[in-house]
Amino acid sequence: MSLGLVSSLALSLNVGGVQSAFAQTKLPDVTVDAPKPKVRQTASRPQTTATRTAQQRRVAPRNLPPTAPVAYVTPSTGTIGAPPSPYAGGQVASGGGLGLLGNRGVMNTPFNQTSFTSQLIQNQQARTIRDVLINDPSVRTIQAAGGGADSLFIRGFYYDSGDYALNGLAGIAPYYSTGANFIERVELLKGPAALLNGMTVGGTGASSGGAVGGSVNLVTKHALDTDITQLTATYASKTQFGEQIDVGRRYGEHKEWGVRLNSKYSNGDTPWNRQTDEFGNAHLAVDYHGENVRIDADVGYQADKLNPPLRFFGVGTAVTSIPSPPSSGTNFQVPWAYYAPTDFFSTVKGEVDLNDRITAYAGFGYHDSNINYRYPSPVLSSNAGLLSGTPGTGSETYKTYAGEAGLRMTADTGPINHAINVGYSVTDRTYTQQVVSGKMPNWSLYSEPTNIGLPSFATLQANQTVGANLWSIGVSDTMSLLNKRIQLTVGVRRQTAGTEVTNLVTPASSRPFEDTSVWTPAYALVVKPVEFVSLYANYIEGLQTPTVVAAGYANSGTVFPPGQTKQVETGIKVDFGRITTTVSAFDISRPSVITTSSGGVLTQELNGRQRNTGAEFNVFGEVTPTLRLLGGVAYIHGVQEKTSGGLTDGKRAIGVPELTVNLGAEWDTPFVRDLTLTGRVVYTGAQYVDAANKLSLPDWTRVDLGARYTFTSPWNGKPIVLRASVENVFDKAYWASAYSGVITLGAPRTYLVSTTFNF
């Protein structure tokens, strides 16, 4: 189907060479000489001939071809159609989106942000967004490899897969995992961002991690100024074959109109034994970028089917030491398990320049996510690797609406320039769940359970509906002096959040809609002592969903306000021209609900705390024109404070390794023209599994190697790019991550090959 779409679109665009005619708005001028009256052959004839020649020379320039269309320029108060340009090396952009504050360049951003480009996505053969974020040391994927989900730890705090933003609208990206093929930028912002983006729903909406350690915004591909027609053939071990299609065009006198289609399909056996994965998506982007009005519209669909999915492991109370991981590629899942999510998603965003200094904007997004599944989530029940589990089959849906509207404006008061932003945002999510469970025998982590038959499912385990509604108004002012050498940002957001639960299995857990509000401020400073050095500092908060105290406590029914995570950060950025480094230090404190007891009476309080302090070093760009670096080092010390009864005060936080390293390099070889060798090392330190710090996972190192070669097509003279890489070269088996009492395995050695053809 994808090939058919591309063929018909290519024919309609006349890809064979006459598509430039579509860009013309009128036919070229034609010069026709007026008839000359007959004259007698006299001595004046030479003079007449000279005059006639001069006239022809004067009009001859009208026969020149028309000039190429020139696109309209987006003002500084706008964001649509004006993504920050790629930095030297092309792997990272020179800036990114900051929500309420609009687009900012790296050196003018008072936060630690990295925006990965589509060039990096394509060259690294990233399948989903987790493959892109492996380039940053402060990010670790915590969902199981081979499990079809991309939840993260950012700066040691949980980031739910349902919180990914699409074109600035949180929760609109595909819920569990997003294919990377239709993404132009992956904007990673480290640290909380309540002022910038408002509060996130987080999973079901009943409780939210709040994106307090960082957030991710996915910017979709739109038509470029130059035409693009690409076909990429892909292979991933063991036998996954696929294709990707990318077609884009712009039309109009000023290239106002754009359309771009991206699609992907792959199917086959994965690197794990007995697992197949069928994955596909299609994304269409249409836009109008006029002189004073800009509109982007996106619509997409994605489907995945994993048979069987690999899940995380719970850790039973009888386990006193985490057993060794099974051999690489072992499939511990039962053969009848499956996992099949589908996502329909769309966004519409618009901007109107009211004058040279004021831009009004609005956006709306809709996301409908459905998943059907059948599997057990295994629990480690002994030190020897005995597994137990309750199998379940069910379905879940997430319907999410998100919207925003506001004004961005600039004004001058004497020597001070003001960039003022006023914005309203709203997110509404409805979650439904129905699960029926069964029973099955125990099995071993080290032997594949191919002999365990499909059980009967007869016990209704879950039947609930959860609603969450978030809305807020934010205001900010960035005051600049001395040609932006000094920039002070102050802002505040009023956030209201409410939830409701209808539980048909345990009606006592149901509760009506209740909401509460909180003010969340932010302050940030940028000082540039010289143009290529930027010193920055910030105080900003993150918000978590309000908690309602359940039955059984003395304060049952109490609604706590959104938990306010607080960050203080400072750093220095140095742009050496073609390579940029960032050194930052941060302190993040996240509150949590704890249980206290007095005279045998239990009470819940919003008084617990996890505190992560750390430092980061990031680098991206070109060391030389033939050598590129990307990655860094992160040190994070996560500690539990104010725990229930003080039992684990001072203990390390679960799943937060103190040291993580990600460093990748690309080298354009001198001995073979257009041959590039690539490599990456990923290191993760030891991490604790439980709050008491009695169980831990050892550290691990992963090595990736690859190459790419570009040559000119003998058919059309356009580049053909061959890519090949190996992830986890040494096929190391390892426990990758721990969070909330569960642990996950890393991926086995994976071979990736692709070829991109340009037409």
C-alpha positions in Angstrom: 0.0 0.0 0.0 2.8 2.4 0.9 4.5 1.7 -2.4 1.3 2.4 -4.3 0.8 5.7 -2.5 4.2 6.8 -3.3 3.9 5.7 -7.0 0.7 7.6 -7.5 2.0 10.7 -5.7 5.2 10.6 -7.7 3.2 10.4 -10.9 1.0 13.2 -9.9 4.0 15.3 -9.1 5.8 14.2 -12.4 8.9 13.2 -10.6 10.6 12.5 -13.9 11.7 16.1 -14.2 8.9 18.5 -14.9 7.8 19.0 -11.3 9.3 22.5 -11.3 6.3 23.6 -13.4 4.1 23.3 -10.3 6.2 25.9 -8.5 5.4 28.5 -11.2 2.4 30.7 -10.7 2.4 32.1 -14.3 4.0 31.3 -17.6 7.3 33.0 -18.4 7.1 36.3 -20.4 7.5 36.0 -24.2 9.0 38.8 -26.3 7.6 39.3 -29.8 9.1 42.0 -32.1 6.5 44.3 -33.7 6.2 44.2 -37.5 8.5 46.7 -39.2 7.3 48.9 -42.0 8.9 48.4 -45.4 11.3 51.1 -46.3 13.2 51.9 -49.4 16.7 50.6 -49.7 18.6 53.7 -48.8 21.8 54.7 -47.2 20.0 54.9 -43.8 19.4 51.1 -43.7 22.5 50.3 -41.7 21.3 52.8 -39.1 17.9 51.2 -39.0 19.4 47.8 -38.5 21.5 49.1 -35.6 18.5 50.6 -33.9 16.5 47.4 -34.3 19.3 45.4 -32.7 19.5 47.7 -29.8 15.7 47.4 -29.2 16.0 43.6 -29.2 18.9 43.7 -26.7 16.8 45.9 -24.3 14.0 43.3 -24.2 16.1 40.2 -24.3 16.4 39.9 -20.5 12.7 39.1 -20.3 13.5 35.7 -21.8 15.5 34.7 -18.6 13.9 32.0 -16.5 11.9 33.1 -13.5 13.7 33.3 -10.2 13.1 30.5 -7.7 10.3 31.0 -5.2 11.4 32.7 -1.9 9.7 31.5 1.3 8.3 33.9 3.8 10.4 34.5 6.9 8.9 33.6 10.3 9.4 36.4 12.9 11.1 35.9 16.2 7.7 35.7 17.9 6.7 32.7 15.7 7.7 29.0 15.8 5.9 27.3 12.9 8.1 26.9 9.8 11.2 28.1 11.7 13.0 25.2 13.4 16.5 26.0 14.6 19.0 25.0 12.0 21.2 21.9 12.5 24.5 22.5 14.3 27.9 21.5 12.8 27.9 17.8 12.1 24.1 17.7 11.6 23.4 15.3 14.5 22.0 18.0 16.9 20.1 21.2 16.2 21.4 24.6 17.2 18.3 25.2 19.4 14.9 23.8 20.3 11.4 24.6 21.5 10.8 25.6 25.0 7.0 25.6 25.2 5.7 28.9 26.5 9.0 30.6 25.7 9.0 29.6 22.0 12.1 28.6 20.1 15.5 29.4 21.6 19.1 28.9 20.5 21.3 26.7 22.6 23.3 29.6 23.9 20.2 31.6 24.8 18.5 28.7 26.7 18.8 28.8 30.5 18.3 25.0 30.7 20.1 21.9 29.5 18.5 20.9 26.3 19.5 18.7 23.3 17.5 18.5 20.0 18.4 15.4 18.0 17.9 15.7 14.2 16.3 13.5 11.6 19.8 13.1 10.1 21.0 11.4 13.3 17.8 9.3 13.4 18.3 8.1 9.8 22.1 7.5 10.1 21.8 5.6 13.4 18.9 3.5 12.0 16.7 4.3 15.0 13.5 2.3 15.1 11.8 4.1 17.9 12.5 7.1 20.1 14.3 5.0 22.7 17.0 4.4 20.1 17.5 8.2 19.8 17.6 9.0 23.5 20.4 6.4 24.1 22.7 9.2 22.9 22.2 11.1 26.2 23.9 10.1 29.5 21.1 11.5 31.7 18.4 9.2 30.0 17.9 5.5 30.6 15.1 3.4 29.1 13.5 1.5 31.9 11.0 -0.6 30.0 12.1 -4.0 28.8 13.8 -4.3 25.5 11.5 -6.2 23.2 8.5 -5.1 25.2 7.2 -2.3 22.9 7.2 0.6 25.3 9.6 3.6 25.8 9.2 4.8 29.4 12.3 6.5 30.7 14.3 7.8 33.7 15.5 11.3 33.1 17.9 12.7 35.7 16.8 9.7 37.8 13.1 10.4 37.8 10.3 8.5 36.0 9.0 9.7 32.6 5.9 7.9 31.4 5.6 6.7 27.8 2.2 8.4 27.7 3.7 11.9 28.4 5.6 12.3 25.1 4.6 15.5 23.5 3.9 15.7 19.7 4.5 19.2 18.2 4.4 20.7 21.7 1.1 19.0 22.9 1.8 16.6 25.7 0.2 13.1 25.6 -0.6 13.2 21.8 2.3 11.1 20.6 1.7 7.3 20.2 1.2 6.0 23.8 3.6 3.1 24.2 6.3 3.7 21.6 6.7 6.1 18.6 8.3 5.1 15.3 11.2 7.4 14.6 10.8 7.6 10.8 8.3 10.5 10.7 10.1 12.6 13.4 12.2 15.7 12.4 13.4 16.5 15.9 13.6 14.8 19.3 13.8 17.7 21.8 15.1 16.5 25.1 14.7 19.0 28.0 16.4 17.9 31.2 14.8 19.0 34.5 11.2 19.9 35.4 9.2 22.2 33.1 5.9 23.2 34.7 6.2 26.8 33.6 7.1 25.9 30.1 4.7 23.1 29.3 2.3 22.8 32.2 1.6 19.6 33.9 1.5 16.2 32.2 -1.2 13.6 32.6 1.1 10.6 33.1 -0.2 7.2 32.3 -3.8 6.6 33.4 -4.1 10.0 35.0 -5.0 8.7 38.4 -1.4 9.2 39.4 1.5 10.8 37.5 5.2 10.9 37.7 4.8 14.5 36.5 7.8 14.5 34.1 9.7 16.1 36.9 13.2 14.9 35.7 12.7 16.0 32.2 10.5 15.9 29.1 10.5 14.9 25.4 8.9 16.8 22.5 8.7 15.1 19.1 8.5 17.5 16.1 7.1 15.9 13.0 8.5 16.1 9.5 7.0 18.8 7.2 7.9 19.6 3.6 11.3 21.1 3.1 12.2 23.9 0.7 13.7 21.3 -1.6 11.7 18.3 -2.9 12.4 14.9 -1.3 11.5 11.4 -2.6 13.2 8.6 -0.7 12.8 4.9 -0.4 14.7 3.1 2.3 14.9 -0.7 2.5 15.7 -2.0 6.0 16.8 -5.2 7.8 17.1 -6.0 11.5 18.1 -9.3 13.0 17.0 -12.0 12.9 14.8 -11.7 9.9 13.0 -8.3 10.1 12.7 -6.8 6.6 11.0 -3.5 6.0 10.7 -0.3 4.0 10.3 3.4 4.7 9.0 6.0 2.3 9.4 9.8 2.5 7.9 12.1 -0.1 7.7 15.9 0.3 6.8 18.9 -1.9 6.3 22.6 -1.6 4.1 24.7 -3.9 3.2 28.3 -4.5 4.9 31.6 -5.5 6.6 31.7 -2.1 6.5 28.0 -1.4 3.6 28.6 1.0 2.0 25.2 0.6 3.6 22.0 1.7 2.8 18.3 1.9 4.8 15.4 3.2 4.1 11.7 3.5 6.1 9.2 5.6 5.3 5.6 6.1 7.0 2.5 7.5 6.4 -1.2 7.5 8.5 -4.1 8.9 7.8 -7.7 9.9 9.8 -10.7 10.9 11.8 -12.4 13.7 13.5 -10.2 16.3 16.9 -10.9 18.0 15.0 -12.8 20.7 14.1 -16.5 20.3 10.5 -17.1 19.2 9.5 -13.5 18.9 8.1 -11.8 15.9 7.3 -8.1 15.5 5.0 -6.5 12.9 5.2 -2.8 12.9 3.8 -0.1 10.6 2.8 3.6 10.5 1.7 6.3 8.1 2.0 10.1 8.8 0.7 12.9 6.6 1.7 16.5 7.2 0.1 19.5 5.3 1.0 23.1 6.0 0.5 26.7 4.8 3.3 29.1 5.6 2.1 32.5 4.4 3.3 36.0 5.0 1.5 36.6 8.3 -0.4 33.3 8.8 1.1 29.8 9.3 -0.8 26.5 9.8 0.6 23.0 10.3 -1.7 20.0 10.3 -0.7 16.4 11.0 -2.5 13.1 11.0 -1.0 9.7 11.7 -1.7 6.0 12.5 0.6 3.4 14.0 0.1 -0.3 14.8 2.4 -2.8 16.4 2.0 -6.5 17.2 4.5 -8.4 19.3 4.3 -12.2 19.7 5.2 -12.7 22.5 6.2 -9.4 24.3 9.0 -9.4 26.8 8.0 -7.9 30.1 9.7 -6.6 33.2 10.2 -8.8 36.2 8.7 -8.3 39.6 10.9 -9.2 42.6 9.4 -11.4 45.2 10.0 -11.1 49.0 11.9 -14.4 49.0 14.6 -13.1 46.7 17.7 -12.1 48.6 20.1 -11.8 45.6 19.2 -11.0 42.0 20.0 -14.1 39.9 22.2 -13.8 36.9 20.5 -12.8 33.6 19.7 -15.6 31.2 21.9 -16.0 28.1 21.5 -13.3 25.5 18.4 -13.7 23.3 16.6 -16.1 25.7 12.8 -15.7 25.5 11.4 -16.3 28.9 7.8 -15.4 27.8 5.1 -18.0 27.2 4.3 -18.7 23.5 0.6 -17.6 23.5 1.4 -14.1 24.8 0.8 -11.1 22.5 0.8 -7.3 22.7 -1.0 -5.2 20.0 -1.3 -1.4 20.5 -2.8 0.9 17.8 -2.6 4.7 17.8 -4.5 7.4 15.8 -3.1 10.9 16.4 -3.4 14.3 15.0 -2.4 17.9 15.7 -3.3 21.3 14.2 -1.3 24.4 15.0 -1.6 27.9 13.8 0.0 31.3 14.2 -1.1 34.8 13.1 1.3 37.8 13.1 -0.9 40.6 14.4 2.0 43.1 13.7 5.8 43.0 13.6 6.0 42.4 17.4 2.9 40.3 18.3 2.0 36.8 17.3 -1.1 34.9 18.4 -1.0 31.1 18.4 -3.3 28.2 19.0 -3.1 24.4 18.8 -5.2 21.3 19.2 -4.3 17.6 19.4 -6.3 14.4 19.6 -5.0 10.9 20.4 -6.9 7.6 20.5 -4.8 4.7 21.8 -6.0 1.1 22.1 -4.2 -2.0 23.2 -5.2 -5.6 23.3 -3.0 -8.0 25.1 -2.5 -11.4 26.7 0.5 -12.3 28.8 1.8 -12.9 32.4 4.1 -10.4 34.0 6.7 -12.7 35.6 7.8 -12.4 39.1 11.2 -13.6 40.3 10.3 -15.9 43.2 13.7 -17.3 44.2 17.4 -16.7 43.9 17.6 -19.6 41.4 15.4 -17.8 38.9 12.0 -19.4 39.6 9.3 -17.4 37.9 5.6 -17.1 38.8 2.9 -15.0 37.4 -0.8 -14.4 36.9 -1.7 -14.3 33.2 -4.2 -11.7 32.1 -6.0 -10.8 28.9 -7.6 -7.5 28.3 -7.9 -4.2 26.6 -7.1 -0.6 27.5 -7.9 2.7 25.8 -6.6 6.2 26.2 -8.5 9.1 24.7 -6.5 12.4 25.0 -7.4 15.9 24.0 -4.8 18.7 24.3 -5.0 22.4 23.4 -3.1 25.6 23.8 -3.6 29.3 22.9 -1.6 32.4 23.6 0.4 35.5 22.6 4.1 36.1 22.1 5.3 39.6 21.9 8.3 41.8 22.1 8.6 45.4 23.5 11.4 47.8 24.5 11.5 49.9 27.6 14.6 52.0 27.3 17.7 49.7 27.0 15.7 46.6 28.0 14.0 44.3 25.5 11.1 42.3 26.7 10.0 38.9 25.2 6.5 38.5 26.8 4.5 35.3 26.6 1.0 34.6 27.8 -0.4 31.1 27.3 -3.3 28.8 28.2 -3.1 25.0 28.0 -5.5 22.2 28.6 -5.2 18.4 28.6 -8.0 15.9 29.1 -7.6 12.1 29.2 -10.1 9.3 29.7 -8.6 5.8 30.4 -10.6 2.6 30.4 -9.3 -0.9 31.4 -10.8 -4.4 31.4 -8.7 -7.4 32.4 -9.6 -11.0 33.0 -7.1 -13.2 34.7 -6.3 -16.9 34.9 -3.8 -19.3 36.5 -0.6 -21.0 35.2 2.2 -23.0 36.6 5.6 -21.7 37.6 8.6 -21.8 35.2 12.3 -20.9 35.0 14.1 -17.8 33.9 16.6 -20.0 32.1 14.4 -22.4 30.1 11.9 -21.2 27.5 8.4 -22.1 28.5 7.2 -23.6 25.2 5.3 -26.4 26.9 3.0 -24.1 28.9 -0.5 -24.2 27.4 -3.0 -21.4 27.1 -5.0 -21.2 30.4 -8.6 -20.3 30.8 -9.4 -16.8 31.8 -12.4 -16.5 34.1 -11.7 -14.0 36.9 -12.5 -10.4 36.3 -9.5 -8.6 37.7 -10.0 -5.0 36.5 -12.9 -2.9 35.1 -12.4 0.8 35.6 -12.6 4.2 34.0 -10.3 7.0 35.0 -10.7 10.7 34.0 -8.1 13.4 34.3 -8.4 17.1 33.4 -5.6 19.6 33.6 -5.7 23.3 32.6 -3.4 26.2 33.3 -2.4 29.8 32.4 1.2 30.8 32.2 2.9 34.2 31.9 6.6 34.9 31.4 8.9 37.8 30.5 12.4 37.5 29.3 14.3 40.8 29.8 17.4 41.3 27.7 20.2 43.8 27.9 23.4 44.6 25.9 22.4 42.7 22.8 21.1 39.7 24.8 24.4 39.4 26.7 22.2 39.4 29.9 18.8 37.7 29.8 16.6 37.3 32.9 13.4 35.2 32.6 10.6 35.4 35.3 7.4 33.5 35.0 4.5 31.9 36.8 1.8 29.4 36.0 -1.5 28.7 37.7 -2.2 25.0 37.3 -5.5 23.2 38.1 -5.7 19.4 38.1 -8.4 17.0 38.8 -9.1 13.3 38.6 -12.0 10.9 39.0 -12.2 7.1 39.2 -15.1 4.6 38.6 -14.1 1.1 39.6 -16.7 -1.6 39.0 -14.6 -4.4 40.6 -13.9 -2.6 43.9 -16.5 0.2 44.0 -15.0 1.5 47.3 -12.1 2.7 45.3 -14.3 4.9 43.1 -14.3 8.6 43.7 -16.0 11.6 42.1 -14.1 14.3 40.2 -12.2 16.6 42.5 -9.6 19.2 41.5 -7.2 21.5 43.2 -4.9 24.3 42.0 -1.4 25.5 42.7 0.9 28.4 41.7 4.3 27.3 40.2 7.0 30.0 39.5 10.3 29.9 37.6 13.3 32.2 37.3 16.2 31.8 34.9 19.3 33.8 34.0 21.7 33.8 31.1 24.9 35.8 31.1 27.4 35.9 28.2 30.7 37.4 29.3 31.8 36.8 25.7 29.7 35.8 22.7 30.7 32.1 22.7 30.3 31.5 26.4 26.9 31.3 28.2 26.6 31.1 31.9 23.1 30.1 33.1 21.1 29.3 36.2 17.5 28.4 36.9 14.9 27.7 39.5 11.9 25.8 38.1 9.3 23.3 39.3 7.5 20.2 38.1 4.0 19.1 39.2 2.5 15.7 39.9 -1.2 14.7 39.8 -3.1 15.4 43.0 -3.4 12.4 45.3 -6.6 11.5 47.0 -6.2 9.6 50.3 -7.9 6.2 50.0 -10.2 4.5 52.5 -8.6 3.0 55.6 -6.7 6.1 56.7 -7.8 8.7 59.2 -7.7 11.4 56.6 -9.5 9.4 53.9 -10.8 11.5 51.1 -8.3 14.3 51.6 -7.1 15.8 48.2 -3.5 16.8 48.3 -2.5 19.6 45.9 -0.2 18.8 43.0 3.2 17.7 44.3 5.7 20.4 43.6 9.1 19.1 42.6 11.8 21.9 42.8 15.0 22.2 40.8 17.9 24.5 41.2 20.4 24.3 38.3 23.5 26.1 37.1 25.8 25.6 34.2 28.1 26.9 31.5 28.0 26.4 27.7 30.9 27.0 25.4 30.4 27.2 21.6 33.8 26.7 20.0 32.4 27.3 16.6 31.9 23.8 15.4 31.7 21.9 18.7 29.7 22.9 21.8 30.1 21.7 25.4 27.7 22.0 28.4 28.6 21.5 32.0 25.7 21.6 34.5 25.0 20.9 38.1 21.5 20.4 39.6 19.5 19.6 42.7 16.0 18.2 42.3 13.7 17.4 45.2 10.5 15.5 44.6 7.8 15.1 47.2 5.9 11.9 47.8 3.0 10.6 49.9 4.1 8.6 53.0 2.1 6.8 55.7 2.5 7.8 59.4 1.2 6.1 62.5 0.1 7.6 65.8 -1.5 5.5 68.5 -2.3 2.9 65.9 -4.1 5.4 63.6 -2.7 5.5 60.1 -2.5 8.8 58.2 -1.1 9.8 54.8 0.9 12.9 54.3 2.5 14.6 51.3 5.8 14.8 53.2 8.2 12.2 51.7 11.0 13.2 49.5 13.5 11.9 46.9 16.5 14.2 46.3 18.7 13.8 43.2 21.8 15.9 43.0 24.2 15.6 40.1 26.4 17.0 37.4 26.4 16.5 33.7 28.9 17.0 30.8 27.5 17.1 27.3 29.3 17.5 23.9 28.1 17.7 20.3 29.6 18.8 17.0 32.7 18.5 15.0 36.2 18.1 16.5 37.5 18.3 12.9 35.6 18.4 9.6 35.9 14.6 9.5 35.4 13.7 13.2 32.1 14.2 15.1 31.3 13.6 18.7 28.0 13.2 20.6 27.4 12.2 24.2 28.6 12.9 27.7 28.9 11.9 31.3 26.3 12.1 34.1 26.8 11.8 37.9 23.6 11.5 39.8 23.3 10.9 43.6 19.7 9.9 44.4 18.7 9.7 48.0 15.5 8.9 49.9 14.6 11.5 52.5 11.7 11.7 55.0 10.5 8.1 54.3 7.7 6.4 56.3 8.9 6.0 59.8 12.4 7.1 58.7 13.1 3.4 57.8 15.0 4.1 54.6 16.2 7.7 55.2 19.6 8.2 53.6 19.3 5.1 51.4 19.9 5.4 47.7 17.0 5.9 45.4 15.7 2.9 43.4 17.0 2.6 39.9 19.4 5.6 39.9 22.9 4.7 38.9 25.5 7.2 40.1 27.6 7.2 36.9 26.4 6.9 33.4 28.4 7.5 30.2 27.3 7.7 26.6 29.9 8.6 24.0 29.5 8.3 20.2 31.8 9.2 17.3 31.7 9.4 13.5 34.8 9.4 11.4 34.9 10.1 7.7 37.8 8.0 6.5 40.6 9.4 4.4 41.4 6.1 2.7 37.9 5.6 1.2 36.0 8.6 0.0 32.4 8.9 1.4 33.0 6.0 3.9 32.1 6.8 7.5 32.9 4.6 10.5 30.7 5.0 13.6 31.0 3.8 17.2 29.3 4.3 20.6 30.0 3.2 24.2 27.2 3.1 26.8 28.0 2.6 30.4 25.5 2.3 33.3 26.7 2.0 36.9 25.3 -0.3 39.6 21.7 0.5 40.8 19.5 -0.6 43.7 16.3 -2.6 43.2 14.6 -2.0 46.6 14.2 0.9 49.0 16.2 -0.9 51.7 19.2 -1.2 49.3 19.5 -4.9 49.9 19.2 -5.9 46.3 21.2 -4.4 43.4 22.0 -4.8 39.7 25.6 -4.8 38.6 27.0 -2.2 36.2 27.1 -2.9 32.5 28.7 -1.6 29.3 27.4 -1.8 25.7 29.5 -1.3 22.6 27.9 -0.4 19.2 29.8 -0.2 15.9 28.8 0.7 12.4 29.7 2.1 9.0 28.0 4.0 6.2 28.9 4.6 2.6 27.5 7.1 0.1 27.8 6.8 -3.7 26.2 8.3 -6.7 23.4 6.4 -8.4 24.2 5.3 -12.0 20.6 5.8 -12.9 19.7 9.3 -11.8 23.0 10.8 -10.4 21.5 11.1 -6.9 23.1 9.7 -3.7 22.5 6.2 -2.5 23.4 5.6 1.2 24.3 2.2 2.6 24.3 1.8 6.4 25.3 -1.2 8.6 25.7 -1.4 12.4 25.8 -3.8 15.2 24.4 -2.9 18.6 25.8 -4.8 21.7 28.7 -6.1 19.6 29.9 -8.5 22.3 26.3 -9.9 22.8 26.4 -9.2 26.5 23.6 -10.4 28.7 22.8 -7.9 31.4 20.1 -6.5 33.7 19.5 -3.1 32.3 17.4 -1.1 34.7 15.3 -1.1 37.9 12.3 1.0 38.9 9.3 0.7 41.2 10.3 -2.8 42.4 10.7 -4.3 38.9 13.8 -5.0 36.8 14.4 -5.4 33.0 16.8 -7.1 30.7 18.9 -5.5 28.0 18.7 -6.4 24.3 21.0 -9.0 22.7 23.3 -8.4 19.8 21.3 -6.7 17.0 22.3 -6.3 13.3 20.9 -3.4 11.4 21.3 -2.7 7.6 19.5 -0.1 5.4 19.8 1.4 2.0 18.3 4.8 1.1 17.5 5.6 -2.5 16.8 9.2 -3.6 14.6 9.9 -6.6 
